[in-house]
Amino acid sequence: MPSGLRLGIETGETRGMVAVVTVVGSGSSADPPGQEGLAHLVEHLVYHAHAKAERPASDRLVRAGARYNANTSVDATQYYEVAPAGALTGVLEVAAERIAHPLAGVDEEAFERERAIVENELNQRNEIGVYGR
């Protein structure tokens, strides 16, 4: 698409399951100096967002029976959800909201909790030390 958004569809034998993968072409290398871990923090926060729904994305995914996770690399952030095929519409809604309004409705409490988690993860993995540079 003109915005750079690409959509890929792959079909196959799934035993009644579907997977939705969203790849954002920006990762930790785009973090501003002094704000290392920002892309990783956003990765965590999007599951607390709730643009159109009252419940955060994570709650909606769990209620749909989905398993979800994400990871941030140097040049990309990937989100993925696997759910029963009947939940595809709901999972796609969460993915669309992630693209259109990634941090909508995220409150200060969620921000501080996830900031502390990401800070711990960065320290555990030595991502901010000499090896992470």
N, C-alpha and C positions, 0 to 999 in steps of 0.2 A: 504494500500500500504506500501511498505518498509519504506517510509519516514514518515509514521504516518498519511498521508492524508487519510481521510475516505470520502466516497461519499454515501449519502442517497437519495433515490428518493421516493417521496410519491405522489400518484395520487389520484384524487378525483374530485368531481364536483366543478368547479372553475368559471363558467360563463365567460369563455374566458380570465381568468387571470392566471398568473404564479407567483411564488415566488421563489427567490433564497436566501438561507441563508448560510453565511460563518461564521464558528466559529473557532477562533484562540485560541488554548489552552494556552494562556498567557494573563495576565491582570495586574492590578495595583500592585499586590504582587511581580511582577518581576521587578518593577522599581528600579533602583539602588539608594542607599541612597543619598539624596541631589538632586535627579532628579525625585521626586515624580510628577506624572502626565504625565510621558513620554509615557506610553501605551495609555493614553487618547489622548495625542497630536497626536500620530501616527494614532489613530482611525480617527481623524479629517483630517489629511493630506492626507490619501489615496484617498479621493474624489477629491483632486487636482492633483493627479498623471495622467500622460499621457505617458505610455511606448511606445505604437505603434501608437497612434492616436495624432492628433494635438490638439484635445480638451480634457480638463480634464474629468475624470470619471463622475463627477457630471453633467457636460453639456451633455455628451453622454446619461446619464440616463434620464435626463429631456427631451431630444429630443425624446427618446424612449417611453415617456409617463409613466415612472416609478416613483414611490414614493420610497424613500430610507431613511434609518437611520441606526444608529449604537449605540452600548453602550459598555462600558468597565466596567467589574466587577472586583472583586479581582482576579479571576482565569481564566477569558476568555474575549475575545473581540468578539462581534457578529455584523455582517453586514447583512442587509437584504434589498432586493429590491422586489417590487411588480409591475408587469407591464402587459400590454396586451400580450396574448400568442404569437402574431406575433413578439414581441420584444425579445423573449427568447434568440435567438442567440447573440444579442448585449449585453444583460444583462450578459450572461454567459462569454462573452469576457471580460467584465469589471471585473467580479469576478476572472477569470483566471489571468488577469494582476495584480490584487490585491495580489494574492498569489505569483506570479513569480517576480514582480517588484513593491512592495507596494509604494515606494516613488519616482519612476522614474519621472523626469521632474518637481518636486516640486521646485518652486523658493523661493528666500529669502522673497519676499513680502507675499506670501501665508503662509510661515512658521511663520513670525512675526505676521500676522493677527490671525492665528489660535492659536499661543502661547498665545496671549493676551486673546482670547476667553476662552481657557482652564483654564488659570489662574483665570479669573473671575468666571468660573463655579466651580473651586475648592474652591475658597473663599466663594461663595454663599452657597455651600453645606457643608461647614465646613469640607471638606475632608482632609485638611492639619492641622487642629487644633486637640485638644485633643480627640474629638469625632471621627474624621476620622482615628486616629491611632489605 
